[in-house]
């Protein structure tokens, strides 16, 4: 192999890239799945745990809070010490917490405690993005991330569907389903996913016995690869710096507001179908197929389009060219969110409601692909930490929007309620335009400051 060919090899994992992304996708879906599987069974949990609806809703808010902040710790450590040990340890915590909830008698205190551990163990979405970033070139990364994001994006859709099925048998079935998913994920990571962190294994040719999976043969590679510089030891100064990093901050808030609006639609969808249209549980489950299909189609389509935009932009916009796609998705997204509210308000035909939910899910997938890919490209050595920062904004926003859904709908109705939600997302549109126009200039200024500080040291 020539020297030029060696330089072009980004990863030696190309033949197993699909397998690794699939494993990361399954792991990344655990958090959204566990967060939403509760929704159809809230009344069942009220009776079993002898508590109020507000207390059960509190477990969901607490779960969202933990899953918003836990990735800040996990991603920081995975960017420094490796993806594989972090994934294995977090999945063990996730599995044990589900088993303990099943084994112990119903107790609201125990439910809060073990749901917190469950959320901590499932907080690996950003770590999964780190795995994808390790094995995919930046110019083709959106397509790989689009396949990865199918899992996390389907969580809010599959969760209620599985929850409705479990509610027909027992409240424990929710945790049996989650425990099965956790066990499968743990086995897949342990037996099939080697270490991918580039500061440890480079492009994969530098993998050592310590980081290979069981029964994997370590083949001698003809490719030499210089390990990137390791980031500084884990510290939350990184996140403080990101708070004043304009491209990161505007990107995180633009995606976070849109996701929060989407989450409010998802939470309200089953309630509207049940209370307004009097759907049975089976019919509600079937209705969720539409947004699920939209997320899959949208992820694959928009991931490919995002990479095309990046390649064709040249030097005018740089990696910020991906935000052209986000702007194009935001405009119809806002319109469909408003339409969803007014169709529910006026009790229009249920087919319109399902179609609008399909459209909302379709367009939000393009927004999330843009956000996640852009954040992963802003740092060569710490992509998971950057994505975790965006995940924090996204989940905090979702928790706030969900907390506002019921009071807002009771006060002004579905029509004006979702109009208000959509209007708050106009900020996303403004932020996206700012990143597109000025993001490259801001990044270059930050890089110049870093170079000057490094030279002074």
C-alpha positions as CSV (number, residue, x, y, z in Angstrom):
1,X,0.0,0.0,0.0
2,X,1.4,3.4,-1.0
3,X,1.8,6.3,1.3
4,X,-1.0,8.3,-0.3
5,X,-3.4,5.3,0.1
6,X,-2.4,5.0,3.8
7,X,-3.3,8.7,4.4
8,X,-6.7,8.2,2.7
9,X,-7.7,5.3,5.0
10,X,-10.0,6.8,7.6
11,X,-11.0,3.5,9.3
12,X,-10.2,-0.2,8.8
13,X,-13.7,-1.0,10.1
14,X,-15.4,-0.4,6.7
15,X,-16.5,-4.0,6.3
16,X,-18.1,-4.1,9.8
17,X,-19.3,-0.5,9.8
18,X,-23.0,-1.5,9.2
19,X,-22.8,-4.0,12.2
20,X,-21.3,-1.4,14.5
21,X,-23.8,1.3,13.5
22,X,-26.7,-1.2,14.1
23,X,-25.4,-2.1,17.6
24,X,-25.0,1.6,18.4
25,X,-28.5,2.3,17.1
26,X,-30.1,-0.4,19.4
27,X,-28.2,1.0,22.4
28,X,-29.2,4.6,21.5
29,X,-32.9,3.7,21.3
30,X,-33.0,2.5,25.0
31,X,-33.4,6.0,26.5
32,X,-36.3,7.2,24.3
33,X,-37.9,3.8,24.5
34,X,-37.9,3.7,28.3
35,X,-39.0,7.3,28.6
36,X,-42.1,6.7,26.4
37,X,-43.2,3.2,27.3
38,X,-44.9,4.6,30.4
39,X,-47.3,6.8,28.6
40,X,-50.2,4.4,27.9
41,X,-50.0,2.8,31.4
42,X,-50.1,5.9,33.6
43,X,-53.6,5.0,35.0
44,X,-52.5,1.4,35.6
45,X,-49.4,2.7,37.6
46,X,-51.7,5.0,39.6
47,X,-53.7,2.0,40.8
48,X,-50.8,-0.4,41.3
49,X,-48.7,2.1,43.2
50,X,-51.6,3.7,44.9
51,X,-50.6,7.2,44.0
52,X,-51.7,10.2,42.0
53,X,-51.3,10.9,38.3
54,X,-49.0,13.8,39.2
55,X,-46.7,11.5,41.0
56,X,-46.5,9.1,38.0
57,X,-45.9,12.1,35.7
58,X,-43.1,13.1,38.1
59,X,-41.2,9.8,37.4
60,X,-41.3,10.7,33.6
61,X,-40.1,14.3,34.3
62,X,-37.3,12.9,36.6
63,X,-36.3,10.4,33.9
64,X,-36.1,13.1,31.3
65,X,-34.0,15.2,33.7
66,X,-31.5,12.4,34.4
67,X,-31.3,11.5,30.7
68,X,-30.6,15.1,29.9
69,X,-27.7,15.6,32.3
70,X,-26.2,12.1,32.6
71,X,-24.7,12.1,29.0
72,X,-22.5,15.1,30.1
73,X,-20.6,12.7,32.4
74,X,-20.8,9.6,30.2
75,X,-19.8,11.3,27.0
76,X,-16.9,13.2,28.6
77,X,-15.5,9.9,29.9
78,X,-16.1,8.0,26.6
79,X,-14.2,10.7,24.7
80,X,-11.2,10.2,27.0
81,X,-11.2,6.5,28.1
82,X,-13.1,4.7,25.4
83,X,-16.6,3.8,24.1
84,X,-16.7,0.1,24.8
85,X,-16.1,0.1,28.6
86,X,-18.5,3.0,29.0
87,X,-21.3,1.3,27.0
88,X,-20.8,-2.0,28.8
89,X,-20.9,-0.5,32.3
90,X,-23.9,1.7,31.5
91,X,-25.9,-1.2,30.0
92,X,-25.2,-3.3,33.1
93,X,-26.7,-0.5,35.3
94,X,-29.7,-0.3,32.9
95,X,-30.3,-4.0,33.0
96,X,-30.0,-4.3,36.8
97,X,-32.4,-1.4,37.4
98,X,-35.1,-3.0,35.3
99,X,-34.6,-6.4,37.1
100,X,-34.8,-4.8,40.5
101,X,-38.1,-3.0,39.7
102,X,-39.5,-6.3,38.6
103,X,-38.3,-8.2,41.7
104,X,-39.4,-5.7,44.4
105,X,-43.0,-5.1,45.5
106,X,-44.7,-1.9,44.1
107,X,-43.4,1.2,45.8
108,X,-43.4,4.7,44.4
109,X,-40.1,5.5,46.2
110,X,-38.4,2.5,44.6
111,X,-39.9,3.4,41.3
112,X,-38.3,6.9,41.4
113,X,-35.0,5.5,42.5
114,X,-34.7,2.7,40.0
115,X,-36.1,4.8,37.1
116,X,-33.3,7.3,37.9
117,X,-30.7,4.5,37.6
118,X,-32.5,3.2,34.5
119,X,-32.2,6.7,32.9
120,X,-28.5,6.9,33.8
121,X,-27.9,3.5,32.2
122,X,-29.8,4.5,29.1
123,X,-28.0,7.8,28.6
124,X,-25.8,6.6,25.8
125,X,-27.2,8.3,22.8
126,X,-24.3,10.7,22.5
127,X,-21.8,7.9,23.1
128,X,-23.4,6.1,20.1
129,X,-22.9,9.2,18.0
130,X,-19.2,9.0,19.1
131,X,-19.0,5.5,17.8
132,X,-20.4,6.5,14.4
133,X,-18.1,9.6,14.3
134,X,-15.1,7.3,15.0
135,X,-15.8,5.1,12.0
136,X,-17.2,7.5,9.4
137,X,-15.5,10.3,7.5
138,X,-17.0,13.8,8.0
139,X,-18.0,14.2,4.4
140,X,-20.2,11.1,4.6
141,X,-21.1,11.3,8.3
142,X,-24.7,12.5,8.0
143,X,-25.7,9.4,6.1
144,X,-24.2,7.2,8.8
145,X,-25.7,9.2,11.6
146,X,-29.1,9.1,9.8
147,X,-29.1,5.3,10.1
148,X,-28.0,5.6,13.7
149,X,-30.7,8.1,14.5
150,X,-33.5,5.7,13.4
151,X,-33.2,4.0,16.8
152,X,-33.4,7.1,19.0
153,X,-36.1,8.7,16.8
154,X,-38.3,5.6,16.8
155,X,-38.2,5.5,20.7
156,X,-41.0,8.1,21.2
157,X,-43.1,6.1,18.7
158,X,-42.3,2.5,19.6
159,X,-42.4,3.2,23.3
160,X,-46.1,3.9,23.5
161,X,-46.9,1.0,21.1
162,X,-45.0,-1.5,23.3
163,X,-46.5,0.2,26.4
164,X,-50.0,-0.4,25.1
165,X,-49.3,-4.0,24.4
166,X,-47.7,-4.5,27.9
167,X,-50.6,-2.7,29.6
168,X,-53.0,-5.5,28.4
169,X,-51.1,-8.0,30.7
170,X,-49.4,-6.3,33.7
171,X,-47.5,-3.2,34.6
172,X,-44.4,-5.4,35.0
173,X,-44.4,-6.2,31.2
174,X,-43.1,-2.7,30.5
175,X,-39.9,-3.5,32.5
176,X,-39.7,-7.0,31.1
177,X,-39.7,-5.5,27.6
178,X,-37.0,-3.0,28.6
179,X,-34.9,-5.7,30.3
180,X,-35.0,-7.8,27.2
181,X,-33.8,-4.8,25.0
182,X,-31.1,-4.1,27.6
183,X,-29.8,-7.7,27.7
184,X,-29.7,-7.9,23.9
185,X,-27.8,-4.6,23.7
186,X,-25.3,-5.7,26.3
187,X,-24.6,-9.0,24.6
188,X,-24.2,-7.3,21.2
189,X,-21.7,-4.7,22.6
190,X,-19.7,-7.3,24.6
191,X,-19.3,-9.8,21.8
192,X,-19.3,-7.7,18.6
193,X,-18.3,-4.1,19.3
194,X,-14.6,-3.4,19.7
195,X,-13.1,-0.1,20.9
196,X,-13.4,2.6,18.3
197,X,-12.2,5.8,20.0
198,X,-9.6,7.2,17.7
199,X,-7.3,8.6,20.4
200,X,-6.9,5.0,21.6
201,X,-7.1,2.8,18.4
202,X,-6.6,5.4,15.6
203,X,-8.4,4.1,12.5
204,X,-8.7,0.7,14.1
205,X,-5.3,-0.7,13.0
206,X,-4.0,0.3,16.4
207,X,-6.5,-1.8,18.4
208,X,-4.9,-3.8,21.2
209,X,-5.9,-7.0,22.9
210,X,-7.3,-5.1,25.8
211,X,-10.0,-3.5,23.5
212,X,-11.0,-6.3,21.2
213,X,-14.2,-8.3,21.6
214,X,-14.1,-11.9,22.8
215,X,-13.1,-14.4,20.2
216,X,-12.0,-11.7,17.8
217,X,-8.7,-12.3,16.1
218,X,-6.3,-9.4,16.0
219,X,-5.1,-9.2,12.4
220,X,-1.9,-7.4,11.6
221,X,-2.7,-4.3,9.6
222,X,-0.5,-2.9,6.8
223,X,-1.9,0.5,7.5
224,X,0.0,2.9,9.7
225,X,-2.0,5.5,11.5
226,X,-0.9,8.3,13.8
227,X,-3.1,8.6,16.9
228,X,-4.8,12.0,17.3
229,X,-3.8,14.0,20.3
230,X,-5.7,13.0,23.4
231,X,-8.1,15.5,24.8
232,X,-7.3,17.0,28.2
233,X,-8.5,15.0,31.2
234,X,-12.3,15.0,31.8
235,X,-13.5,18.3,33.1
236,X,-16.7,20.4,32.9
237,X,-14.7,23.4,31.7
238,X,-15.5,22.0,28.3
239,X,-19.2,22.5,28.7
240,X,-18.7,26.0,30.2
241,X,-16.7,26.8,27.0
242,X,-19.5,25.4,24.8
243,X,-21.9,27.8,26.6
244,X,-20.1,30.7,25.0
245,X,-19.4,29.0,21.7
246,X,-21.9,30.6,19.3
247,X,-22.1,27.9,16.6
248,X,-22.6,25.2,19.3
249,X,-25.1,27.1,21.3
250,X,-27.3,28.3,18.4
251,X,-27.2,24.8,16.8
252,X,-28.2,23.1,20.1
253,X,-31.1,25.5,20.8
254,X,-32.4,25.4,17.2
255,X,-32.6,21.6,17.3
256,X,-33.7,21.5,20.9
257,X,-36.8,23.7,20.3
258,X,-37.8,21.7,17.3
259,X,-37.4,18.4,19.1
260,X,-39.4,19.8,22.1
261,X,-42.3,20.7,19.8
262,X,-42.1,17.3,18.1
263,X,-42.2,15.6,21.5
264,X,-45.3,17.6,22.5
265,X,-47.0,16.4,19.4
266,X,-46.0,12.7,20.1
267,X,-47.2,12.8,23.7
268,X,-50.5,14.4,22.6
269,X,-51.1,12.1,19.7
270,X,-52.3,9.1,21.7
271,X,-54.3,11.2,24.0
272,X,-56.1,12.9,21.1
273,X,-56.8,9.6,19.3
274,X,-58.2,8.1,22.6
275,X,-60.2,11.0,24.0
276,X,-61.3,12.9,20.9
277,X,-61.5,10.2,18.3
278,X,-62.3,7.3,20.7
279,X,-59.7,4.9,19.2
280,X,-59.1,1.5,20.8
281,X,-55.7,0.6,22.0
282,X,-55.1,-1.5,18.8
283,X,-56.1,1.4,16.5
284,X,-53.8,3.7,18.4
285,X,-50.9,1.3,18.0
286,X,-51.6,1.1,14.2
287,X,-51.8,4.9,14.0
288,X,-48.2,5.1,15.4
289,X,-46.9,3.2,12.4
290,X,-47.3,6.5,10.3
291,X,-44.8,8.6,12.4
292,X,-42.5,5.6,12.8
293,X,-42.3,5.1,9.0
294,X,-41.8,8.9,8.5
295,X,-38.8,8.9,10.9
296,X,-37.2,6.0,9.0
297,X,-37.8,7.5,5.6
298,X,-36.8,11.0,6.6
299,X,-33.6,9.9,8.4
300,X,-32.3,8.0,5.4
301,X,-33.3,10.7,2.8
302,X,-32.2,13.7,4.7
303,X,-28.9,12.1,5.8
304,X,-28.0,11.6,2.1
305,X,-29.1,15.1,1.2
306,X,-27.1,16.6,4.0
307,X,-23.9,15.0,2.8
308,X,-24.6,16.1,-0.8
309,X,-25.0,19.7,0.4
310,X,-21.8,19.5,2.3
311,X,-19.8,18.2,-0.6
312,X,-21.2,20.7,-3.1
313,X,-20.9,23.8,-0.9
314,X,-17.2,24.3,-1.4
315,X,-15.6,26.9,0.9
316,X,-18.5,29.4,0.9
317,X,-20.4,27.9,3.8
318,X,-18.3,24.9,4.8
319,X,-19.9,22.4,7.1
320,X,-22.6,25.1,7.9
321,X,-24.1,24.3,4.5
322,X,-26.0,21.5,6.2
323,X,-28.2,24.2,7.8
324,X,-29.7,24.8,4.3
325,X,-31.5,21.5,4.8
326,X,-32.5,22.4,8.4
327,X,-34.1,25.7,7.2
328,X,-36.0,23.9,4.4
329,X,-37.3,21.4,7.0
330,X,-38.2,23.9,9.6
331,X,-40.7,25.9,7.5
332,X,-43.1,23.0,6.7
333,X,-42.5,21.6,10.2
334,X,-43.9,24.7,11.8
335,X,-46.9,24.6,9.5
336,X,-47.7,21.0,10.2
337,X,-47.5,21.5,13.9
338,X,-50.0,24.3,13.8
339,X,-52.2,22.3,11.5
340,X,-52.1,19.3,13.9
341,X,-53.4,21.4,16.7
342,X,-56.3,22.9,14.7
343,X,-57.4,19.5,13.2
344,X,-57.5,18.1,16.7
345,X,-59.4,21.2,18.0
346,X,-62.0,21.0,15.2
347,X,-62.2,17.2,15.3
348,X,-61.3,16.9,11.6
349,X,-61.1,13.5,10.0
350,X,-58.6,11.3,11.8
351,X,-56.8,10.6,8.5
352,X,-55.7,14.3,8.4
353,X,-54.4,14.0,11.9
354,X,-52.3,10.9,11.1
355,X,-51.1,12.5,7.9
356,X,-50.0,15.6,9.8
357,X,-48.2,13.5,12.4
358,X,-46.4,11.7,9.6
359,X,-45.3,15.1,8.2
360,X,-44.2,16.4,11.6
361,X,-42.0,13.3,12.1
362,X,-40.7,13.4,8.6
363,X,-39.5,17.0,8.8
364,X,-38.1,16.8,12.4
365,X,-35.8,13.9,11.2
366,X,-34.1,16.3,8.8
367,X,-33.6,18.9,11.6
368,X,-32.2,16.3,14.1
369,X,-29.8,14.8,11.4
370,X,-28.5,18.3,10.7
371,X,-28.0,19.2,14.3
372,X,-26.4,15.9,15.4
373,X,-24.0,15.7,12.4
374,X,-22.9,19.4,12.7
375,X,-22.2,19.0,16.5
376,X,-20.1,15.8,15.8
377,X,-18.1,17.7,13.2
378,X,-17.2,20.6,15.4
379,X,-14.8,18.5,17.4
380,X,-12.4,15.9,16.0
381,X,-11.5,14.3,19.4
382,X,-14.6,14.9,21.5
383,X,-17.7,14.5,19.3
384,X,-19.7,12.6,21.9
385,X,-19.3,15.5,24.4
386,X,-20.5,18.1,21.9
387,X,-23.5,15.9,21.0
388,X,-24.2,15.4,24.7
389,X,-24.4,19.2,25.1
390,X,-27.0,19.4,22.4
391,X,-28.8,16.4,24.0
392,X,-29.0,18.4,27.3
393,X,-30.7,21.3,25.6
394,X,-33.0,19.0,23.7
395,X,-34.2,16.9,26.7
396,X,-34.6,19.9,29.0
397,X,-36.8,21.6,26.4
398,X,-38.8,18.4,25.9
399,X,-39.4,18.1,29.6
400,X,-40.6,21.7,29.8
401,X,-42.9,21.4,26.7
402,X,-44.4,18.1,28.1
403,X,-45.1,19.8,31.4
404,X,-46.9,22.6,29.6
405,X,-49.0,20.4,27.3
406,X,-52.0,19.6,29.6
407,X,-52.3,23.0,31.3
408,X,-51.9,24.8,28.0
409,X,-54.5,22.6,26.2
410,X,-57.0,23.0,29.0
411,X,-56.5,26.8,28.9
412,X,-56.6,27.6,25.2
413,X,-57.3,24.3,23.4
414,X,-55.3,22.2,21.0
415,X,-55.4,24.8,18.2
416,X,-53.9,27.8,20.0
417,X,-51.8,25.5,22.2
418,X,-49.8,24.1,19.3
419,X,-49.8,27.4,17.5
420,X,-48.0,28.8,20.6
421,X,-45.5,25.9,20.5
422,X,-44.8,26.4,16.8
423,X,-44.3,30.2,17.3
424,X,-41.6,29.5,19.9
425,X,-39.8,27.4,17.2
426,X,-39.5,30.4,15.0
427,X,-36.5,31.1,17.1
428,X,-35.0,27.8,15.7
429,X,-35.4,29.3,12.2
430,X,-33.6,32.5,13.2
431,X,-30.8,30.6,14.9
432,X,-30.4,28.3,11.9
433,X,-30.0,31.2,9.5
434,X,-27.4,32.8,11.8
435,X,-25.3,29.6,11.9
436,X,-25.5,29.3,8.1
437,X,-24.4,32.9,7.5
438,X,-21.9,33.4,10.2
439,X,-21.0,30.0,11.6
440,X,-17.9,29.5,9.5
441,X,-16.5,32.9,10.5
442,X,-17.2,32.3,14.2
443,X,-15.4,28.9,14.0
444,X,-12.4,30.4,12.4
445,X,-12.2,33.1,15.0
446,X,-12.4,30.6,17.8
447,X,-9.7,28.4,16.2
448,X,-7.4,31.5,15.8
449,X,-7.9,32.3,19.5
450,X,-7.1,28.7,20.5
451,X,-3.9,28.8,18.3
452,X,-2.8,32.0,19.9
453,X,-3.3,30.7,23.4
454,X,-1.5,27.5,22.6
455,X,1.5,29.4,21.2
456,X,1.7,31.6,24.3
457,X,1.8,28.5,26.5
